[in-house]
Amino acid sequence: SFEIEINGQLIFSKLETSGFPYEDDIMDVIQKAHDGEPVEKITKSRPPCVIL
């Protein structure tokens, strides 16, 4: 699994989205947390990698 938490709050879970988060979304949430703003869970992700 791959999960991201900020101050104990789950921000992203690969188990829930079936993919990895976009870097810009992670940076936006980190900046909001740093600025003292409320953070929301990231719900969009990249499609999973498929190796043929």
Residue pairs with C-beta under 8 A, 6 or more apart in sequence:
1 13
1 14
1 15
2 12
2 13
2 14
2 20
3 10
3 12
3 13
3 14
3 15
4 10
4 11
4 12
4 21
4 26
4 42
5 11
6 29
6 30
6 33
6 39
7 33
9 39
10 41
11 26
11 29
11 39
11 41
11 42
12 21
12 26
12 41
12 42
12 45
14 20
14 45
17 42
17 43
17 44
17 45
18 45
18 48
19 45
19 46
19 47
19 48
20 45
20 46
21 42
21 44
21 45
21 46
22 44
22 45
22 46
25 42
25 44
26 42
29 39
29 40
29 42
32 38
32 39
33 39
